Amino acid sequence: MTTTTNAALPAELTAGTWTLDTSHTEASFTVRHAGISKVRGTVAVTGGELVVGDELHTSSVSVTLDPATVTTGDANRDGHLKTGDFFDVEKFGQWTFVSTSVRQDGGDYVIVGDLTIHGVTKSVELATEFNGTAVDPFGNQRAGFEATTTISRKDFGLTYNAALEAGGVLISDKVVISLDVSAIKQA
């Protein structure tokens, strides 16, 4: 991981390895539909790790997601998203994010990294908020984060669309991705 600033980590976030708790971590997306409404969905986070160094520039994040778990609340749409028109989950069964740098941005952070979707890797910036730490009833030290980024579907080879009678297209190119993360400190 490369440093872009000498900013310090939050005092509550101690050095070591933190594993993402996939049962308390969510990746969601929002895309405009027909130019007038939004479709929201989720994709399961299947694994991930935050390695916190003694300084910001020695820290890193890696995450894996399973596009076969896409859920939008409509079984027909979910099935279509899994086909070759969109995610082609038979061919591209895993998405990944691997950080390349972290910088402080006021009281928040920006995590820059390589996002791979549909076999295409692009650099993205995650605007990240640290939500603090807590010890759960089972004695686990947890850290919470929220992060967002906006991507272009076309940048990842996701070009399926349909023209609308009144002009425009059915699915916007812009997709907002949001993460709500809970990580557990490893001994």
Backbone as JSON, one array per atom type, in Angstrom:
{
  "sequence": "MTTTTNAALPAELTAGTWTLDTSHTEASFTVRHAGISKVRGTVAVTGGELVVGDELHTSSVSVTLDPATVTTGDANRDGHLKTGDFFDVEKFGQWTFVSTSVRQDGGDYVIVGDLTIHGVTKSVELATEFNGTAVDPFGNQRAGFEATTTISRKDFGLTYNAALEAGGVLISDKVVISLDVSAIKQA",
  "N": [[0.83, -1.17, 0.0], [0.58, 2.19, -0.85], [1.59, 5.32, 0.47], [-0.27, 8.32, 0.73], [-0.39, 10.34, 2.35], [0.76, 11.42, 5.58], [-0.99, 11.0, 7.6], [-2.58, 10.05, 10.68], [-3.87, 6.96, 11.99], [-7.16, 6.31, 13.35], [-7.31, 6.56, 16.9], [-8.67, 4.52, 18.27], [-8.51, 2.34, 16.63], [-6.67, -0.32, 16.62], [-3.43, -1.64, 15.78], [-3.0, -4.52, 13.71], [-4.58, -7.54, 12.45], [-7.78, -7.46, 11.11], [-10.69, -9.18, 10.55], [-13.26, -9.26, 8.16], [-16.58, -9.44, 9.21], [-18.73, -11.27, 7.72], [-21.44, -11.73, 8.1], [-22.36, -9.43, 9.17], [-21.77, -7.47, 7.41], [-22.34, -5.53, 4.55], [-22.75, -5.12, 1.04], [-24.07, -2.86, -1.13], [-25.96, -1.58, -3.94], [-27.02, 1.08, -6.11], [-28.9, 2.02, -8.89], [-30.07, 4.08, -11.5], [-33.26, 3.68, -12.99], [-34.97, 3.61, -16.0], [-34.72, 6.31, -16.06], [-36.3, 7.55, -14.18], [-36.67, 6.35, -11.7], [-35.15, 4.44, -9.02], [-33.26, 1.43, -8.78], [-32.43, -0.77, -6.25], [-30.02, -2.92, -4.77], [-28.32, -5.82, -3.38], [-25.14, -7.44, -2.89], [-23.48, -10.27, -1.79], [-20.86, -10.05, 0.58], [-18.18, -12.08, 0.74], [-15.79, -12.47, 2.02], [-12.95, -10.93, 3.62], [-10.39, -8.65, 4.65], [-8.82, -6.44, 6.87], [-5.83, -5.01, 7.31], [-4.25, -3.43, 9.74], [-1.74, -1.2, 10.08], [0.99, 0.28, 11.99], [0.95, 2.84, 11.17], [-0.95, 4.92, 8.93], [-0.18, 4.58, 6.22], [0.81, 1.99, 6.16], [-1.25, 0.26, 6.15], [-3.87, -1.93, 4.89], [-6.53, -3.14, 2.74], [-8.61, -5.82, 1.75], [-11.17, -7.38, -0.15], [-13.69, -9.78, -0.98], [-16.42, -10.57, -3.14], [-19.56, -12.1, -4.03], [-21.09, -12.32, -7.0], [-23.18, -14.0, -7.75], [-25.0, -13.91, -5.76], [-26.59, -11.72, -6.02], [-29.25, -9.59, -5.19], [-32.26, -8.0, -5.74], [-34.84, -7.77, -5.05], [-36.55, -8.67, -6.94], [-37.11, -11.56, -8.5], [-37.0, -12.3, -11.24], [-35.5, -10.18, -12.39], [-33.16, -10.47, -10.88], [-32.29, -12.98, -11.79], [-31.79, -12.33, -14.47], [-29.69, -10.49, -14.16], [-27.63, -12.19, -13.47], [-26.88, -13.45, -15.79], [-25.13, -13.64, -19.01], [-25.73, -11.18, -20.14], [-25.28, -9.33, -18.18], [-23.69, -9.78, -15.33], [-22.59, -12.31, -15.77], [-22.15, -14.71, -14.15], [-21.36, -17.36, -14.29], [-18.97, -17.33, -15.65], [-17.53, -15.24, -14.44], [-17.23, -15.49, -11.44], [-16.48, -14.19, -9.09], [-15.95, -11.12, -7.44], [-13.56, -8.59, -6.65], [-11.85, -6.39, -4.36], [-8.94, -4.62, -3.83], [-6.9, -2.73, -1.89], [-4.8, 0.09, -2.71], [-3.84, 2.43, -1.7], [-4.24, 4.71, 1.07], [-5.73, 7.63, 2.3], [-6.11, 10.44, 4.45], [-9.02, 12.43, 4.78], [-10.03, 15.15, 5.91], [-11.97, 14.44, 8.67], [-12.49, 11.94, 7.81], [-11.71, 9.16, 5.55], [-10.06, 8.2, 2.49], [-10.04, 5.42, 0.59], [-8.14, 4.03, -1.83], [-8.22, 1.77, -4.51], [-8.02, -1.32, -6.4], [-10.72, -2.42, -8.13], [-12.33, -5.27, -9.19], [-14.63, -6.34, -11.44], [-16.66, -8.41, -13.38], [-14.47, -9.42, -14.73], [-12.91, -7.23, -15.3], [-10.6, -4.81, -14.24], [-10.46, -1.86, -12.42], [-9.3, 1.24, -11.09], [-10.64, 2.61, -8.15], [-12.08, 5.02, -5.87], [-12.89, 4.92, -2.53], [-14.92, 6.7, -0.5], [-14.61, 6.91, 2.85], [-15.9, 6.34, 6.07], [-15.01, 6.11, 9.4], [-16.57, 4.4, 11.94], [-16.06, 3.82, 14.56], [-15.16, 1.7, 17.41], [-16.11, -1.26, 19.23], [-16.74, -3.56, 21.89], [-18.2, -6.64, 21.56], [-20.93, -8.71, 22.96], [-19.71, -11.18, 23.06], [-17.09, -10.85, 23.52], [-15.57, -10.02, 21.38], [-13.54, -7.65, 19.72], [-14.7, -5.1, 17.78], [-14.73, -3.2, 14.71], [-16.22, -0.55, 12.91], [-17.23, 0.57, 9.68], [-18.22, 2.76, 7.0], [-18.55, 3.04, 3.52], [-18.43, 4.56, 0.28], [-18.69, 4.62, -3.3], [-18.75, 5.68, -6.72], [-19.33, 4.21, -9.8], [-18.83, 3.61, -13.35], [-20.85, 1.61, -15.3], [-20.14, 0.85, -17.89], [-17.36, 1.04, -17.87], [-16.66, -1.36, -16.75], [-17.35, -3.21, -18.6], [-20.06, -3.72, -18.67], [-22.54, -3.37, -20.51], [-25.14, -3.8, -21.37], [-28.36, -2.66, -22.37], [-31.45, -0.9, -23.02], [-33.32, 0.99, -25.33], [-35.51, 3.73, -24.6], [-38.87, 4.59, -25.38], [-39.54, 7.31, -25.18], [-37.09, 8.42, -25.41], [-33.68, 8.29, -24.27], [-32.29, 5.78, -22.03], [-32.9, 2.51, -20.58], [-31.35, 1.69, -18.34], [-29.21, 3.4, -16.23], [-25.81, 4.51, -16.67], [-24.29, 5.13, -14.48], [-23.47, 3.85, -11.32], [-24.02, 3.63, -7.92], [-22.16, 2.48, -5.28], [-22.33, 1.12, -2.07], [-20.93, 0.39, 1.09], [-21.26, -1.28, 4.17], [-19.55, -2.03, 6.87], [-18.41, -4.44, 9.21], [-15.79, -5.36, 11.22], [-13.71, -7.8, 12.8], [-11.3, -7.93, 15.29], [-8.43, -9.9, 15.16], [-6.77, -12.3, 17.21]],
  "CA": [[0.0, 0.0, 0.0], [1.37, 3.41, -0.94], [1.05, 6.4, 1.28], [-0.53, 9.59, 0.07], [-0.33, 11.33, 3.42], [1.29, 10.86, 6.82], [-2.05, 11.09, 8.6], [-2.62, 8.96, 11.66], [-5.07, 6.14, 12.12], [-7.94, 6.62, 14.56], [-6.7, 5.99, 18.11], [-9.4, 3.31, 18.67], [-8.25, 1.27, 15.67], [-5.34, -0.82, 16.97], [-2.7, -2.38, 14.76], [-3.24, -5.96, 13.65], [-5.46, -8.02, 11.39], [-9.21, -7.42, 11.38], [-11.39, -9.95, 9.53], [-14.63, -8.81, 7.94], [-17.66, -10.31, 9.67], [-19.6, -11.24, 6.54], [-22.85, -11.73, 8.5], [-22.69, -8.07, 9.58], [-21.2, -6.59, 6.4], [-23.21, -5.52, 3.38], [-22.43, -4.32, -0.14], [-25.3, -2.55, -1.84], [-25.8, -0.71, -5.1], [-28.19, 1.82, -6.58], [-28.78, 2.43, -10.29], [-31.3, 4.71, -11.99], [-34.02, 2.83, -13.91], [-35.87, 4.35, -16.9], [-34.52, 7.73, -15.85], [-37.27, 8.14, -13.26], [-36.67, 5.7, -10.39], [-33.89, 3.75, -8.72], [-33.27, 0.04, -8.36], [-31.42, -1.03, -5.23], [-29.76, -4.33, -4.58], [-27.16, -6.19, -2.58], [-24.27, -8.54, -3.31], [-22.86, -10.77, -0.56], [-19.43, -9.98, 0.85], [-17.85, -13.44, 1.16], [-14.57, -12.48, 2.8], [-12.2, -9.69, 3.57], [-9.43, -8.44, 5.73], [-8.21, -5.13, 7.06], [-4.57, -5.1, 8.05], [-3.96, -2.1, 10.26], [-0.34, -1.02, 10.46], [1.2, 1.28, 13.02], [0.66, 4.11, 10.52], [-1.94, 4.84, 7.87], [0.38, 4.09, 4.95], [1.17, 0.57, 6.23], [-2.5, -0.47, 6.29], [-4.42, -2.4, 3.62], [-7.86, -3.74, 2.76], [-8.97, -6.69, 0.62], [-12.54, -7.85, 0.0], [-14.25, -10.57, -2.07], [-17.88, -10.56, -3.22], [-20.11, -13.15, -4.89], [-22.17, -11.75, -7.8], [-24.29, -14.94, -7.86], [-25.92, -13.63, -4.65], [-27.27, -10.44, -6.26], [-30.66, -9.56, -4.8], [-32.86, -6.68, -5.95], [-36.24, -7.83, -4.69], [-37.32, -9.16, -8.09], [-36.42, -12.79, -8.91], [-36.71, -12.28, -12.68], [-34.38, -9.26, -12.61], [-31.96, -11.08, -10.3], [-31.86, -14.02, -12.72], [-31.22, -11.68, -15.66], [-28.4, -9.9, -13.78], [-26.61, -13.26, -13.36], [-26.59, -13.97, -17.13], [-24.11, -12.99, -19.82], [-26.1, -9.79, -20.43], [-24.76, -8.48, -17.11], [-22.56, -10.21, -14.51], [-22.05, -13.57, -16.29], [-21.6, -15.33, -12.94], [-20.71, -18.64, -14.63], [-17.6, -17.02, -16.1], [-16.89, -14.29, -13.52], [-17.9, -15.83, -10.19], [-15.99, -13.47, -7.91], [-15.49, -9.74, -7.57], [-12.58, -8.29, -5.61], [-11.31, -5.05, -4.14], [-7.65, -4.66, -3.13], [-6.46, -1.34, -1.74], [-3.46, 0.49, -3.14], [-3.43, 3.54, -0.84], [-5.24, 5.29, 1.98], [-5.39, 8.99, 2.71], [-7.09, 11.08, 5.31], [-9.77, 13.51, 4.15], [-10.68, 15.74, 7.07], [-12.15, 13.42, 9.7], [-12.75, 10.67, 7.15], [-10.6, 8.59, 4.8], [-10.28, 7.76, 1.12], [-9.29, 4.2, 0.29], [-8.01, 3.85, -3.27], [-7.87, 0.39, -4.76], [-8.39, -1.98, -7.65], [-11.98, -3.13, -8.09], [-12.5, -6.16, -10.32], [-16.0, -6.79, -11.69], [-16.86, -8.9, -14.75], [-13.16, -9.65, -15.31], [-12.26, -5.95, -15.61], [-10.09, -4.16, -13.04], [-10.34, -0.41, -12.5], [-9.03, 1.92, -9.82], [-11.76, 3.38, -7.6], [-11.86, 5.66, -4.58], [-13.98, 4.73, -1.58], [-15.03, 7.68, 0.58], [-14.78, 5.99, 3.98], [-16.12, 6.89, 7.4], [-14.75, 5.19, 10.5], [-17.67, 4.55, 12.89], [-15.63, 3.5, 15.91], [-14.97, 0.31, 17.82], [-16.91, -1.71, 20.36], [-16.58, -4.97, 22.26], [-19.54, -7.25, 21.53], [-21.2, -9.55, 24.13], [-18.91, -12.4, 23.01], [-15.71, -10.47, 23.78], [-14.88, -9.63, 20.14], [-13.37, -6.23, 19.45], [-15.21, -4.82, 16.43], [-14.59, -1.87, 14.14], [-17.24, -0.33, 11.9], [-16.91, 1.53, 8.62], [-19.13, 2.93, 5.87], [-17.79, 3.53, 2.37], [-19.19, 4.68, -0.96], [-18.01, 5.01, -4.54], [-19.61, 5.67, -7.9], [-18.62, 3.66, -10.96], [-19.49, 3.53, -14.64], [-21.05, 0.21, -15.73], [-19.41, 0.64, -19.15], [-15.94, 0.83, -17.56], [-16.49, -2.76, -16.37], [-17.87, -4.05, -19.68], [-21.47, -4.0, -18.43], [-23.11, -2.42, -21.47], [-26.52, -4.13, -21.73], [-29.32, -1.59, -22.15], [-32.58, -0.85, -23.95], [-33.78, 2.36, -25.59], [-36.86, 4.06, -24.16], [-39.7, 5.22, -26.41], [-39.47, 8.77, -25.03], [-35.68, 8.81, -25.45], [-32.89, 7.82, -23.14], [-32.09, 4.34, -21.91], [-33.53, 1.86, -19.45], [-30.46, 1.57, -17.19], [-28.17, 4.43, -16.23], [-24.43, 4.02, -16.63], [-23.76, 5.42, -13.14], [-23.89, 2.96, -10.24], [-23.49, 4.0, -6.61], [-21.89, 1.29, -4.45], [-22.19, 1.46, -0.65], [-20.5, -0.72, 1.96], [-21.42, -1.15, 5.6], [-18.58, -3.07, 7.24], [-18.06, -4.76, 10.59], [-14.59, -6.2, 11.22], [-13.36, -8.32, 14.13], [-9.85, -7.99, 15.54], [-7.92, -11.24, 15.37], [-5.81, -12.39, 18.32]],
  "C": [[0.88, 1.24, 0.0], [0.75, 4.51, -0.1], [0.79, 7.63, 0.42], [-0.54, 10.71, 1.1], [0.24, 10.65, 4.67], [0.27, 10.92, 7.94], [-2.07, 9.86, 9.49], [-3.93, 8.19, 11.55], [-5.87, 6.6, 13.32], [-7.35, 5.9, 15.77], [-7.36, 4.67, 18.51], [-9.06, 2.1, 17.81], [-6.82, 0.76, 15.87], [-4.74, -1.65, 15.85], [-2.99, -3.88, 14.86], [-4.16, -6.29, 12.49], [-6.9, -8.04, 11.89], [-9.9, -8.16, 10.24], [-12.82, -9.43, 9.4], [-15.61, -9.87, 8.44], [-18.73, -10.26, 8.58], [-21.08, -11.26, 6.9], [-23.3, -10.35, 8.97], [-22.07, -7.04, 8.64], [-22.07, -6.68, 5.16], [-22.64, -4.64, 2.28], [-23.74, -4.11, -0.88], [-25.01, -1.63, -3.02], [-27.12, -0.06, -5.43], [-27.92, 2.26, -8.0], [-30.12, 3.01, -10.73], [-31.92, 3.84, -13.07], [-35.01, 3.7, -14.69], [-35.78, 5.85, -16.7], [-35.42, 8.34, -14.81], [-37.29, 7.52, -11.86], [-35.32, 5.02, -10.19], [-34.17, 2.3, -8.36], [-32.12, -0.12, -7.36], [-31.24, -2.52, -5.09], [-28.55, -4.55, -3.69], [-26.41, -7.33, -3.25], [-23.52, -8.98, -2.06], [-21.35, -10.55, -0.55], [-19.06, -11.34, 1.41], [-16.56, -13.54, 1.97], [-13.88, -11.14, 2.71], [-11.35, -9.53, 4.8], [-8.94, -7.0, 5.7], [-6.96, -5.35, 7.88], [-4.19, -3.69, 8.45], [-2.5, -2.08, 10.7], [-0.23, 0.0, 11.57], [0.92, 2.68, 12.49], [-0.3, 3.87, 9.37], [-1.38, 4.18, 6.61], [0.81, 2.62, 4.99], [-0.07, -0.3, 6.41], [-3.03, -0.87, 4.92], [-5.78, -3.06, 3.83], [-8.0, -4.65, 1.55], [-10.34, -7.29, 0.91], [-12.9, -8.72, -1.21], [-15.77, -10.55, -1.96], [-18.33, -11.62, -4.21], [-21.28, -12.61, -5.69], [-23.36, -12.7, -7.99], [-25.33, -14.71, -6.77], [-26.7, -12.34, -4.86], [-28.76, -10.57, -5.95], [-31.17, -8.14, -4.96], [-34.33, -6.65, -5.54], [-37.14, -8.3, -5.81], [-36.57, -10.36, -8.66], [-36.1, -12.81, -10.39], [-35.53, -11.37, -13.0], [-33.09, -9.86, -12.07], [-31.4, -12.16, -11.22], [-31.21, -13.42, -13.95], [-29.84, -11.09, -15.34], [-27.28, -10.94, -13.73], [-26.18, -13.8, -14.71], [-25.45, -13.2, -17.81], [-24.46, -11.57, -20.21], [-25.5, -8.83, -19.4], [-23.52, -9.11, -16.47], [-21.9, -11.49, -14.99], [-21.36, -14.35, -15.17], [-20.96, -16.7, -13.2], [-19.24, -18.42, -15.0], [-16.83, -16.17, -15.1], [-17.54, -14.41, -12.14], [-17.42, -15.12, -8.95], [-15.62, -12.05, -8.3], [-14.51, -9.49, -6.43], [-12.29, -6.8, -5.53], [-10.04, -5.22, -3.34], [-7.12, -3.23, -3.08], [-5.05, -1.13, -2.25], [-2.94, 1.66, -2.32], [-4.6, 3.99, 0.02], [-4.78, 6.7, 2.29], [-6.5, 9.53, 3.6], [-7.73, 12.22, 4.54], [-10.6, 14.16, 5.24], [-10.76, 14.7, 8.17], [-12.41, 12.04, 9.13], [-11.53, 10.22, 6.35], [-11.03, 8.3, 3.37], [-9.4, 6.54, 0.92], [-9.32, 4.03, -1.22], [-7.63, 2.4, -3.5], [-8.37, -0.1, -6.1], [-9.64, -2.81, -7.44], [-12.09, -3.97, -9.35], [-13.93, -6.67, -10.35], [-16.05, -7.26, -13.13], [-15.53, -9.07, -15.48], [-12.39, -8.4, -15.66], [-11.84, -5.3, -14.29], [-9.89, -2.67, -13.3], [-10.04, 0.14, -11.12], [-10.25, 2.73, -9.42], [-11.34, 3.99, -6.27], [-13.1, 5.46, -3.72], [-13.91, 5.84, -0.53], [-15.45, 6.9, 1.81], [-14.9, 6.74, 5.3], [-15.85, 5.8, 8.42], [-15.81, 5.44, 11.56], [-17.31, 4.17, 14.32], [-15.45, 2.02, 16.15], [-15.87, 0.02, 19.01], [-16.56, -3.17, 20.65], [-17.98, -5.56, 22.32], [-19.72, -8.17, 22.75], [-20.36, -10.84, 24.17], [-17.42, -12.12, 23.2], [-14.92, -10.08, 22.54], [-14.74, -8.12, 20.06], [-13.74, -5.99, 18.0], [-14.89, -3.39, 16.03], [-15.63, -1.74, 13.04], [-16.85, 0.76, 10.93], [-18.09, 1.62, 7.64], [-18.3, 3.51, 4.74], [-18.7, 3.6, 1.15], [-18.27, 5.04, -2.12], [-19.04, 5.0, -5.65], [-18.78, 5.18, -9.08], [-19.48, 3.8, -12.21], [-19.63, 2.06, -15.0], [-20.2, -0.09, -16.95], [-17.92, 0.38, -18.9], [-15.64, -0.63, -17.22], [-17.09, -3.72, -17.4], [-19.33, -4.44, -19.51], [-22.29, -3.01, -19.27], [-24.55, -2.71, -21.87], [-27.44, -2.95, -21.43], [-30.45, -1.73, -23.15], [-33.0, 0.6, -24.1], [-35.2, 2.53, -25.1], [-37.59, 4.8, -25.28], [-39.58, 6.75, -26.38], [-38.04, 9.3, -25.13], [-34.97, 8.36, -24.2], [-32.81, 6.3, -23.13], [-32.68, 3.81, -20.62], [-32.67, 1.91, -18.18], [-29.36, 2.62, -17.27], [-26.79, 3.78, -16.18], [-23.85, 4.14, -15.22], [-24.36, 4.47, -12.11], [-23.21, 3.42, -8.95], [-23.36, 2.72, -5.79], [-21.66, 1.77, -3.01], [-21.82, 0.21, 0.14], [-20.75, -0.34, 3.4], [-20.65, -2.32, 6.2], [-18.43, -3.2, 8.76], [-16.87, -5.72, 10.53], [-14.23, -6.58, 12.65], [-11.85, -8.45, 14.22], [-9.46, -9.43, 15.84], [-6.85, -11.23, 16.46], [-4.39, -12.37, 17.84]]
}
